Amino acid sequence: MNKKGFTLVEIMIVVAIIGLLAAIGIPSFQKARANSIAKAKDNNIRIVEGAVEEWAMEKGHTDGVAVVPGELYEYIKG
């Protein structure tokens, strides 16, 4: 008799290997994703801080005057 295909044991072994790889890989992926989100947030904060400093220099507010959000929004918007 000529058998073609996979046995149940072979399929179970492959499924177990895939499950093991997923158990190892998914937490690492989630950690990398969280790190990249945190770094993007930090970068965005630096960009906004730079825009605030540039706006303050252009407006002559170098003495610690509070930022007016409406004016700053228009400045960043361009």
PyMOL Python script that loads the backbone (N, CA, C, O; Angstrom):
from pymol import cmd

cmd.read_pdbstr("""\
ATOM      1  N   MET A   1       0.841  -1.172   0.000  1.00  0.00           N
ATOM      2  CA  MET A   1       0.000   0.000   0.000  1.00  0.00           C
ATOM      3  C   MET A   1       0.892   1.244   0.000  1.00  0.00           C
ATOM      4  O   MET A   1       1.833   1.343   0.788  1.00  0.00           O
ATOM      5  N   ASN A   2       0.592   2.176  -0.879  1.00  0.00           N
ATOM      6  CA  ASN A   2       1.373   3.403  -1.020  1.00  0.00           C
ATOM      7  C   ASN A   2       0.679   4.518  -0.240  1.00  0.00           C
ATOM      8  O   ASN A   2      -0.390   4.987  -0.630  1.00  0.00           O
ATOM      9  N   LYS A   3       1.305   4.941   0.877  1.00  0.00           N
ATOM     10  CA  LYS A   3       0.702   5.984   1.719  1.00  0.00           C
ATOM     11  C   LYS A   3       1.218   7.348   1.299  1.00  0.00           C
ATOM     12  O   LYS A   3       2.415   7.531   1.082  1.00  0.00           O
ATOM     13  N   LYS A   4       0.314   8.293   1.187  1.00  0.00           N
ATOM     14  CA  LYS A   4       0.675   9.678   0.916  1.00  0.00           C
ATOM     15  C   LYS A   4       0.064  10.537   2.009  1.00  0.00           C
ATOM     16  O   LYS A   4      -1.047  10.278   2.471  1.00  0.00           O
ATOM     17  N   GLY A   5       0.804  11.566   2.417  1.00  0.00           N
ATOM     18  CA  GLY A   5       0.306  12.457   3.452  1.00  0.00           C
ATOM     19  C   GLY A   5       1.088  12.312   4.741  1.00  0.00           C
ATOM     20  O   GLY A   5       2.103  11.619   4.801  1.00  0.00           O
ATOM     21  N   PHE A   6       0.591  12.980   5.769  1.00  0.00           N
ATOM     22  CA  PHE A   6       1.278  13.006   7.056  1.00  0.00           C
ATOM     23  C   PHE A   6       0.479  12.220   8.081  1.00  0.00           C
ATOM     24  O   PHE A   6      -0.747  12.140   8.007  1.00  0.00           O
ATOM     25  N   THR A   7       1.190  11.643   9.037  1.00  0.00           N
ATOM     26  CA  THR A   7       0.507  10.943  10.119  1.00  0.00           C
ATOM     27  C   THR A   7       0.070  11.958  11.168  1.00  0.00           C
ATOM     28  O   THR A   7       0.514  13.106  11.170  1.00  0.00           O
ATOM     29  N   LEU A   8      -0.796  11.516  12.046  1.00  0.00           N
ATOM     30  CA  LEU A   8      -1.293  12.384  13.111  1.00  0.00           C
ATOM     31  C   LEU A   8      -0.154  12.831  14.025  1.00  0.00           C
ATOM     32  O   LEU A   8      -0.131  13.979  14.468  1.00  0.00           O
ATOM     33  N   VAL A   9       0.779  11.946  14.306  1.00  0.00           N
ATOM     34  CA  VAL A   9       1.908  12.279  15.173  1.00  0.00           C
ATOM     35  C   VAL A   9       2.762  13.371  14.537  1.00  0.00           C
ATOM     36  O   VAL A   9       3.183  14.300  15.227  1.00  0.00           O
ATOM     37  N   GLU A  10       3.022  13.281  13.256  1.00  0.00           N
ATOM     38  CA  GLU A  10       3.819  14.295  12.564  1.00  0.00           C
ATOM     39  C   GLU A  10       3.133  15.659  12.614  1.00  0.00           C
ATOM     40  O   GLU A  10       3.778  16.680  12.851  1.00  0.00           O
ATOM     41  N   ILE A  11       1.853  15.663  12.395  1.00  0.00           N
ATOM     42  CA  ILE A  11       1.100  16.923  12.437  1.00  0.00           C
ATOM     43  C   ILE A  11       1.110  17.504  13.850  1.00  0.00           C
ATOM     44  O   ILE A  11       1.250  18.716  14.019  1.00  0.00           O
ATOM     45  N   MET A  12       0.962  16.652  14.867  1.00  0.00           N
ATOM     46  CA  MET A  12       0.979  17.125  16.251  1.00  0.00           C
ATOM     47  C   MET A  12       2.345  17.706  16.617  1.00  0.00           C
ATOM     48  O   MET A  12       2.420  18.701  17.337  1.00  0.00           O
ATOM     49  N   ILE A  13       3.418  17.097  16.131  1.00  0.00           N
ATOM     50  CA  ILE A  13       4.760  17.610  16.405  1.00  0.00           C
ATOM     51  C   ILE A  13       4.939  18.985  15.771  1.00  0.00           C
ATOM     52  O   ILE A  13       5.477  19.894  16.404  1.00  0.00           O
ATOM     53  N   VAL A  14       4.497  19.141  14.542  1.00  0.00           N
ATOM     54  CA  VAL A  14       4.615  20.431  13.858  1.00  0.00           C
ATOM     55  C   VAL A  14       3.803  21.500  14.587  1.00  0.00           C
ATOM     56  O   VAL A  14       4.277  22.623  14.763  1.00  0.00           O
ATOM     57  N   VAL A  15       2.598  21.165  15.009  1.00  0.00           N
ATOM     58  CA  VAL A  15       1.764  22.121  15.742  1.00  0.00           C
ATOM     59  C   VAL A  15       2.428  22.501  17.066  1.00  0.00           C
ATOM     60  O   VAL A  15       2.389  23.665  17.464  1.00  0.00           O
ATOM     61  N   ALA A  16       3.033  21.535  17.747  1.00  0.00           N
ATOM     62  CA  ALA A  16       3.719  21.823  19.009  1.00  0.00           C
ATOM     63  C   ALA A  16       4.915  22.747  18.780  1.00  0.00           C
ATOM     64  O   ALA A  16       5.147  23.663  19.569  1.00  0.00           O
ATOM     65  N   ILE A  17       5.668  22.517  17.717  1.00  0.00           N
ATOM     66  CA  ILE A  17       6.818  23.373  17.407  1.00  0.00           C
ATOM     67  C   ILE A  17       6.357  24.790  17.093  1.00  0.00           C
ATOM     68  O   ILE A  17       6.956  25.755  17.565  1.00  0.00           O
ATOM     69  N   ILE A  18       5.303  24.921  16.305  1.00  0.00           N
ATOM     70  CA  ILE A  18       4.769  26.250  15.976  1.00  0.00           C
ATOM     71  C   ILE A  18       4.285  26.957  17.246  1.00  0.00           C
ATOM     72  O   ILE A  18       4.519  28.153  17.414  1.00  0.00           O
ATOM     73  N   GLY A  19       3.618  26.232  18.130  1.00  0.00           N
ATOM     74  CA  GLY A  19       3.164  26.813  19.395  1.00  0.00           C
ATOM     75  C   GLY A  19       4.318  27.272  20.262  1.00  0.00           C
ATOM     76  O   GLY A  19       4.242  28.327  20.892  1.00  0.00           O
ATOM     77  N   LEU A  20       5.392  26.484  20.301  1.00  0.00           N
ATOM     78  CA  LEU A  20       6.572  26.856  21.081  1.00  0.00           C
ATOM     79  C   LEU A  20       7.224  28.112  20.519  1.00  0.00           C
ATOM     80  O   LEU A  20       7.596  29.013  21.271  1.00  0.00           O
ATOM     81  N   LEU A  21       7.362  28.171  19.208  1.00  0.00           N
ATOM     82  CA  LEU A  21       7.944  29.362  18.578  1.00  0.00           C
ATOM     83  C   LEU A  21       7.079  30.596  18.827  1.00  0.00           C
ATOM     84  O   LEU A  21       7.601  31.685  19.066  1.00  0.00           O
ATOM     85  N   ALA A  22       5.760  30.424  18.770  1.00  0.00           N
ATOM     86  CA  ALA A  22       4.858  31.552  19.032  1.00  0.00           C
ATOM     87  C   ALA A  22       4.965  31.999  20.489  1.00  0.00           C
ATOM     88  O   ALA A  22       4.933  33.197  20.773  1.00  0.00           O
ATOM     89  N   ALA A  23       5.092  31.048  21.410  1.00  0.00           N
ATOM     90  CA  ALA A  23       5.206  31.389  22.827  1.00  0.00           C
ATOM     91  C   ALA A  23       6.487  32.166  23.107  1.00  0.00           C
ATOM     92  O   ALA A  23       6.524  33.000  24.011  1.00  0.00           O
ATOM     93  N   ILE A  24       7.522  31.900  22.345  1.00  0.00           N
ATOM     94  CA  ILE A  24       8.783  32.619  22.514  1.00  0.00           C
ATOM     95  C   ILE A  24       8.734  33.971  21.801  1.00  0.00           C
ATOM     96  O   ILE A  24       9.205  34.974  22.336  1.00  0.00           O
ATOM     97  N   GLY A  25       8.171  33.998  20.609  1.00  0.00           N
ATOM     98  CA  GLY A  25       8.230  35.188  19.768  1.00  0.00           C
ATOM     99  C   GLY A  25       7.250  36.285  20.107  1.00  0.00           C
ATOM    100  O   GLY A  25       7.598  37.461  20.002  1.00  0.00           O
ATOM    101  N   ILE A  26       6.052  35.953  20.506  1.00  0.00           N
ATOM    102  CA  ILE A  26       5.014  36.968  20.724  1.00  0.00           C
ATOM    103  C   ILE A  26       5.379  37.938  21.857  1.00  0.00           C
ATOM    104  O   ILE A  26       5.235  39.146  21.670  1.00  0.00           O
ATOM    105  N   PRO A  27       5.845  37.466  23.020  1.00  0.00           N
ATOM    106  CA  PRO A  27       6.231  38.441  24.060  1.00  0.00           C
ATOM    107  C   PRO A  27       7.372  39.363  23.623  1.00  0.00           C
ATOM    108  O   PRO A  27       7.383  40.546  23.961  1.00  0.00           O
ATOM    109  N   SER A  28       8.321  38.821  22.877  1.00  0.00           N
ATOM    110  CA  SER A  28       9.423  39.657  22.387  1.00  0.00           C
ATOM    111  C   SER A  28       8.903  40.721  21.432  1.00  0.00           C
ATOM    112  O   SER A  28       9.339  41.871  21.479  1.00  0.00           O
ATOM    113  N   PHE A  29       7.979  40.340  20.575  1.00  0.00           N
ATOM    114  CA  PHE A  29       7.389  41.293  19.636  1.00  0.00           C
ATOM    115  C   PHE A  29       6.634  42.382  20.384  1.00  0.00           C
ATOM    116  O   PHE A  29       6.740  43.559  20.038  1.00  0.00           O
ATOM    117  N   GLN A  30       5.875  42.003  21.402  1.00  0.00           N
ATOM    118  CA  GLN A  30       5.113  42.986  22.165  1.00  0.00           C
ATOM    119  C   GLN A  30       6.039  43.951  22.907  1.00  0.00           C
ATOM    120  O   GLN A  30       5.753  45.145  22.996  1.00  0.00           O
ATOM    121  N   LYS A  31       7.145  43.432  23.438  1.00  0.00           N
ATOM    122  CA  LYS A  31       8.100  44.293  24.134  1.00  0.00           C
ATOM    123  C   LYS A  31       8.753  45.267  23.160  1.00  0.00           C
ATOM    124  O   LYS A  31       8.917  46.446  23.475  1.00  0.00           O
ATOM    125  N   ALA A  32       9.126  44.777  21.978  1.00  0.00           N
ATOM    126  CA  ALA A  32       9.738  45.650  20.973  1.00  0.00           C
ATOM    127  C   ALA A  32       8.751  46.722  20.523  1.00  0.00           C
ATOM    128  O   ALA A  32       9.135  47.871  20.304  1.00  0.00           O
ATOM    129  N   ARG A  33       7.495  46.353  20.385  1.00  0.00           N
ATOM    130  CA  ARG A  33       6.466  47.315  19.973  1.00  0.00           C
ATOM    131  C   ARG A  33       6.280  48.393  21.042  1.00  0.00           C
ATOM    132  O   ARG A  33       6.186  49.578  20.722  1.00  0.00           O
ATOM    133  N   ALA A  34       6.229  47.983  22.304  1.00  0.00           N
ATOM    134  CA  ALA A  34       6.077  48.953  23.394  1.00  0.00           C
ATOM    135  C   ALA A  34       7.276  49.900  23.452  1.00  0.00           C
ATOM    136  O   ALA A  34       7.114  51.098  23.680  1.00  0.00           O
ATOM    137  N   ASN A  35       8.477  49.360  23.244  1.00  0.00           N
ATOM    138  CA  ASN A  35       9.673  50.205  23.249  1.00  0.00           C
ATOM    139  C   ASN A  35       9.645  51.212  22.110  1.00  0.00           C
ATOM    140  O   ASN A  35      10.014  52.371  22.296  1.00  0.00           O
ATOM    141  N   SER A  36       9.211  50.777  20.935  1.00  0.00           N
ATOM    142  CA  SER A  36       9.180  51.700  19.796  1.00  0.00           C
ATOM    143  C   SER A  36       8.127  52.784  20.000  1.00  0.00           C
ATOM    144  O   SER A  36       8.341  53.929  19.601  1.00  0.00           O
ATOM    145  N   ILE A  37       7.007  52.447  20.607  1.00  0.00           N
ATOM    146  CA  ILE A  37       5.978  53.450  20.894  1.00  0.00           C
ATOM    147  C   ILE A  37       6.510  54.477  21.894  1.00  0.00           C
ATOM    148  O   ILE A  37       6.281  55.676  21.738  1.00  0.00           O
ATOM    149  N   ALA A  38       7.218  54.005  22.919  1.00  0.00           N
ATOM    150  CA  ALA A  38       7.777  54.923  23.920  1.00  0.00           C
ATOM    151  C   ALA A  38       8.826  55.836  23.294  1.00  0.00           C
ATOM    152  O   ALA A  38       8.871  57.027  23.603  1.00  0.00           O
ATOM    153  N   LYS A  39       9.666  55.295  22.421  1.00  0.00           N
ATOM    154  CA  LYS A  39      10.689  56.118  21.771  1.00  0.00           C
ATOM    155  C   LYS A  39      10.056  57.139  20.830  1.00  0.00           C
ATOM    156  O   LYS A  39      10.530  58.271  20.733  1.00  0.00           O
ATOM    157  N   ALA A  40       8.984  56.745  20.132  1.00  0.00           N
ATOM    158  CA  ALA A  40       8.289  57.681  19.251  1.00  0.00           C
ATOM    159  C   ALA A  40       7.661  58.811  20.065  1.00  0.00           C
ATOM    160  O   ALA A  40       7.682  59.970  19.652  1.00  0.00           O
ATOM    161  N   LYS A  41       7.103  58.463  21.223  1.00  0.00           N
ATOM    162  CA  LYS A  41       6.517  59.488  22.103  1.00  0.00           C
ATOM    163  C   LYS A  41       7.584  60.471  22.573  1.00  0.00           C
ATOM    164  O   LYS A  41       7.374  61.683  22.549  1.00  0.00           O
ATOM    165  N   ASP A  42       8.724  59.943  22.998  1.00  0.00           N
ATOM    166  CA  ASP A  42       9.815  60.813  23.444  1.00  0.00           C
ATOM    167  C   ASP A  42      10.285  61.729  22.317  1.00  0.00           C
ATOM    168  O   ASP A  42      10.554  62.910  22.539  1.00  0.00           O
ATOM    169  N   ASN A  43      10.380  61.181  21.117  1.00  0.00           N
ATOM    170  CA  ASN A  43      10.805  61.981  19.969  1.00  0.00           C
ATOM    171  C   ASN A  43       9.786  63.077  19.656  1.00  0.00           C
ATOM    172  O   ASN A  43      10.166  64.208  19.352  1.00  0.00           O
ATOM    173  N   ASN A  44       8.508  62.752  19.728  1.00  0.00           N
ATOM    174  CA  ASN A  44       7.470  63.753  19.476  1.00  0.00           C
ATOM    175  C   ASN A  44       7.523  64.873  20.512  1.00  0.00           C
ATOM    176  O   ASN A  44       7.325  66.042  20.179  1.00  0.00           O
ATOM    177  N   ILE A  45       7.788  64.515  21.760  1.00  0.00           N
ATOM    178  CA  ILE A  45       7.900  65.536  22.808  1.00  0.00           C
ATOM    179  C   ILE A  45       9.074  66.459  22.515  1.00  0.00           C
ATOM    180  O   ILE A  45       8.964  67.674  22.676  1.00  0.00           O
ATOM    181  N   ARG A  46      10.210  65.884  22.080  1.00  0.00           N
ATOM    182  CA  ARG A  46      11.375  66.711  21.747  1.00  0.00           C
ATOM    183  C   ARG A  46      11.063  67.658  20.588  1.00  0.00           C
ATOM    184  O   ARG A  46      11.495  68.811  20.595  1.00  0.00           O
ATOM    185  N   ILE A  47      10.320  67.177  19.601  1.00  0.00           N
ATOM    186  CA  ILE A  47       9.961  68.019  18.456  1.00  0.00           C
ATOM    187  C   ILE A  47       9.094  69.192  18.911  1.00  0.00           C
ATOM    188  O   ILE A  47       9.315  70.329  18.495  1.00  0.00           O
ATOM    189  N   VAL A  48       8.114  68.915  19.761  1.00  0.00           N
ATOM    190  CA  VAL A  48       7.238  69.982  20.251  1.00  0.00           C
ATOM    191  C   VAL A  48       8.025  70.962  21.122  1.00  0.00           C
ATOM    192  O   VAL A  48       7.820  72.172  21.031  1.00  0.00           O
ATOM    193  N   GLU A  49       8.915  70.451  21.958  1.00  0.00           N
ATOM    194  CA  GLU A  49       9.739  71.350  22.777  1.00  0.00           C
ATOM    195  C   GLU A  49      10.583  72.269  21.898  1.00  0.00           C
ATOM    196  O   GLU A  49      10.731  73.456  22.192  1.00  0.00           O
ATOM    197  N   GLY A  50      11.131  71.719  20.825  1.00  0.00           N
ATOM    198  CA  GLY A  50      11.912  72.541  19.902  1.00  0.00           C
ATOM    199  C   GLY A  50      11.060  73.606  19.240  1.00  0.00           C
ATOM    200  O   GLY A  50      11.498  74.744  19.069  1.00  0.00           O
ATOM    201  N   ALA A  51       9.830  73.235  18.864  1.00  0.00           N
ATOM    202  CA  ALA A  51       8.930  74.205  18.245  1.00  0.00           C
ATOM    203  C   ALA A  51       8.562  75.306  19.232  1.00  0.00           C
ATOM    204  O   ALA A  51       8.465  76.473  18.852  1.00  0.00           O
ATOM    205  N   VAL A  52       8.358  74.944  20.489  1.00  0.00           N
ATOM    206  CA  VAL A  52       8.029  75.947  21.510  1.00  0.00           C
ATOM    207  C   VAL A  52       9.198  76.911  21.694  1.00  0.00           C
ATOM    208  O   VAL A  52       9.002  78.123  21.785  1.00  0.00           O
ATOM    209  N   GLU A  53      10.414  76.369  21.748  1.00  0.00           N
ATOM    210  CA  GLU A  53      11.585  77.237  21.896  1.00  0.00           C
ATOM    211  C   GLU A  53      11.746  78.160  20.693  1.00  0.00           C
ATOM    212  O   GLU A  53      12.048  79.343  20.850  1.00  0.00           O
ATOM    213  N   GLU A  54      11.546  77.626  19.506  1.00  0.00           N
ATOM    214  CA  GLU A  54      11.672  78.446  18.295  1.00  0.00           C
ATOM    215  C   GLU A  54      10.609  79.537  18.273  1.00  0.00           C
ATOM    216  O   GLU A  54      10.894  80.682  17.923  1.00  0.00           O
ATOM    217  N   TRP A  55       9.388  79.179  18.646  1.00  0.00           N
ATOM    218  CA  TRP A  55       8.297  80.154  18.695  1.00  0.00           C
ATOM    219  C   TRP A  55       8.620  81.257  19.704  1.00  0.00           C
ATOM    220  O   TRP A  55       8.421  82.440  19.429  1.00  0.00           O
ATOM    221  N   ALA A  56       9.119  80.857  20.871  1.00  0.00           N
ATOM    222  CA  ALA A  56       9.435  81.840  21.907  1.00  0.00           C
ATOM    223  C   ALA A  56      10.531  82.784  21.443  1.00  0.00           C
ATOM    224  O   ALA A  56      10.482  83.980  21.730  1.00  0.00           O
ATOM    225  N   MET A  57      11.521  82.259  20.726  1.00  0.00           N
ATOM    226  CA  MET A  57      12.597  83.116  20.223  1.00  0.00           C
ATOM    227  C   MET A  57      12.068  84.097  19.184  1.00  0.00           C
ATOM    228  O   MET A  57      12.442  85.270  19.194  1.00  0.00           O
ATOM    229  N   GLU A  58      11.202  83.629  18.289  1.00  0.00           N
ATOM    230  CA  GLU A  58      10.650  84.515  17.257  1.00  0.00           C
ATOM    231  C   GLU A  58       9.755  85.591  17.852  1.00  0.00           C
ATOM    232  O   GLU A  58       9.729  86.720  17.364  1.00  0.00           O
ATOM    233  N   LYS A  59       9.018  85.243  18.912  1.00  0.00           N
ATOM    234  CA  LYS A  59       8.108  86.204  19.544  1.00  0.00           C
ATOM    235  C   LYS A  59       8.806  87.066  20.588  1.00  0.00           C
ATOM    236  O   LYS A  59       8.215  88.012  21.109  1.00  0.00           O
ATOM    237  N   GLY A  60      10.053  86.746  20.893  1.00  0.00           N
ATOM    238  CA  GLY A  60      10.782  87.523  21.883  1.00  0.00           C
ATOM    239  C   GLY A  60      10.437  87.163  23.314  1.00  0.00           C
ATOM    240  O   GLY A  60      10.690  87.950  24.225  1.00  0.00           O
ATOM    241  N   HIS A  61       9.871  86.004  23.526  1.00  0.00           N
ATOM    242  CA  HIS A  61       9.499  85.558  24.873  1.00  0.00           C
ATOM    243  C   HIS A  61      10.614  84.686  25.452  1.00  0.00           C
ATOM    244  O   HIS A  61      10.441  83.478  25.617  1.00  0.00           O
ATOM    245  N   THR A  62      11.735  85.291  25.754  1.00  0.00           N
ATOM    246  CA  THR A  62      12.854  84.524  26.299  1.00  0.00           C
ATOM    247  C   THR A  62      12.932  84.612  27.814  1.00  0.00           C
ATOM    248  O   THR A  62      13.887  84.124  28.418  1.00  0.00           O
ATOM    249  N   ASP A  63      11.928  85.235  28.433  1.00  0.00           N
ATOM    250  CA  ASP A  63      11.955  85.433  29.883  1.00  0.00           C
ATOM    251  C   ASP A  63      11.029  84.481  30.632  1.00  0.00           C
ATOM    252  O   ASP A  63      10.688  84.742  31.786  1.00  0.00           O
ATOM    253  N   GLY A  64      10.618  83.388  30.003  1.00  0.00           N
ATOM    254  CA  GLY A  64       9.779  82.403  30.673  1.00  0.00           C
ATOM    255  C   GLY A  64       8.301  82.708  30.634  1.00  0.00           C
ATOM    256  O   GLY A  64       7.553  82.219  31.480  1.00  0.00           O
ATOM    257  N   VAL A  65       7.856  83.503  29.674  1.00  0.00           N
ATOM    258  CA  VAL A  65       6.436  83.817  29.529  1.00  0.00           C
ATOM    259  C   VAL A  65       5.688  82.543  29.150  1.00  0.00           C
ATOM    260  O   VAL A  65       6.180  81.734  28.362  1.00  0.00           O
ATOM    261  N   ALA A  66       4.499  82.372  29.716  1.00  0.00           N
ATOM    262  CA  ALA A  66       3.700  81.187  29.424  1.00  0.00           C
ATOM    263  C   ALA A  66       3.311  81.151  27.948  1.00  0.00           C
ATOM    264  O   ALA A  66       3.060  82.183  27.327  1.00  0.00           O
ATOM    265  N   VAL A  67       3.268  79.951  27.412  1.00  0.00           N
ATOM    266  CA  VAL A  67       2.930  79.758  26.001  1.00  0.00           C
ATOM    267  C   VAL A  67       1.427  79.851  25.821  1.00  0.00           C
ATOM    268  O   VAL A  67       0.665  79.269  26.594  1.00  0.00           O
ATOM    269  N   VAL A  68       1.002  80.579  24.807  1.00  0.00           N
ATOM    270  CA  VAL A  68      -0.411  80.676  24.459  1.00  0.00           C
ATOM    271  C   VAL A  68      -0.700  79.569  23.446  1.00  0.00           C
ATOM    272  O   VAL A  68      -0.189  79.622  22.327  1.00  0.00           O
ATOM    273  N   PRO A  69      -1.508  78.567  23.808  1.00  0.00           N
ATOM    274  CA  PRO A  69      -1.696  77.419  22.919  1.00  0.00           C
ATOM    275  C   PRO A  69      -2.201  77.776  21.524  1.00  0.00           C
ATOM    276  O   PRO A  69      -1.788  77.150  20.547  1.00  0.00           O
ATOM    277  N   GLY A  70      -3.078  78.760  21.409  1.00  0.00           N
ATOM    278  CA  GLY A  70      -3.604  79.126  20.096  1.00  0.00           C
ATOM    279  C   GLY A  70      -2.524  79.643  19.168  1.00  0.00           C
ATOM    280  O   GLY A  70      -2.452  79.248  18.004  1.00  0.00           O
ATOM    281  N   GLU A  71      -1.691  80.524  19.681  1.00  0.00           N
ATOM    282  CA  GLU A  71      -0.594  81.067  18.870  1.00  0.00           C
ATOM    283  C   GLU A  71       0.404  79.977  18.505  1.00  0.00           C
ATOM    284  O   GLU A  71       0.890  79.924  17.375  1.00  0.00           O
ATOM    285  N   LEU A  72       0.705  79.117  19.456  1.00  0.00           N
ATOM    286  CA  LEU A  72       1.665  78.042  19.209  1.00  0.00           C
ATOM    287  C   LEU A  72       1.113  77.058  18.183  1.00  0.00           C
ATOM    288  O   LEU A  72       1.853  76.576  17.326  1.00  0.00           O
ATOM    289  N   TYR A  73      -0.177  76.759  18.265  1.00  0.00           N
ATOM    290  CA  TYR A  73      -0.792  75.845  17.303  1.00  0.00           C
ATOM    291  C   TYR A  73      -0.668  76.400  15.889  1.00  0.00           C
ATOM    292  O   TYR A  73      -0.303  75.674  14.964  1.00  0.00           O
ATOM    293  N   GLU A  74      -0.967  77.662  15.725  1.00  0.00           N
ATOM    294  CA  GLU A  74      -0.863  78.280  14.399  1.00  0.00           C
ATOM    295  C   GLU A  74       0.579  78.270  13.909  1.00  0.00           C
ATOM    296  O   GLU A  74       0.832  78.083  12.718  1.00  0.00           O
ATOM    297  N   TYR A  75       1.529  78.471  14.830  1.00  0.00           N
ATOM    298  CA  TYR A  75       2.948  78.472  14.453  1.00  0.00           C
ATOM    299  C   TYR A  75       3.384  77.080  13.986  1.00  0.00           C
ATOM    300  O   TYR A  75       4.044  76.950  12.956  1.00  0.00           O
ATOM    301  N   ILE A  76       3.021  76.056  14.732  1.00  0.00           N
ATOM    302  CA  ILE A  76       3.408  74.689  14.372  1.00  0.00           C
ATOM    303  C   ILE A  76       2.709  74.255  13.092  1.00  0.00           C
ATOM    304  O   ILE A  76       3.301  73.587  12.245  1.00  0.00           O
ATOM    305  N   LYS A  77       1.451  74.640  12.961  1.00  0.00           N
ATOM    306  CA  LYS A  77       0.667  74.274  11.777  1.00  0.00           C
ATOM    307  C   LYS A  77       1.284  74.870  10.522  1.00  0.00           C
ATOM    308  O   LYS A  77       1.206  74.274   9.448  1.00  0.00           O
ATOM    309  N   GLY A  78       1.890  76.032  10.648  1.00  0.00           N
ATOM    310  CA  GLY A  78       2.575  76.640   9.507  1.00  0.00           C
ATOM    311  C   GLY A  78       1.737  77.638   8.873  1.00  0.00           C
ATOM    312  O   GLY A  78       2.149  78.257   7.892  1.00  0.00           O
TER     313      GLY A  78
END
""", "prot")
cmd.dss("prot")
cmd.show_as("cartoon", "prot")
cmd.util.cbc("prot")
cmd.orient("prot")
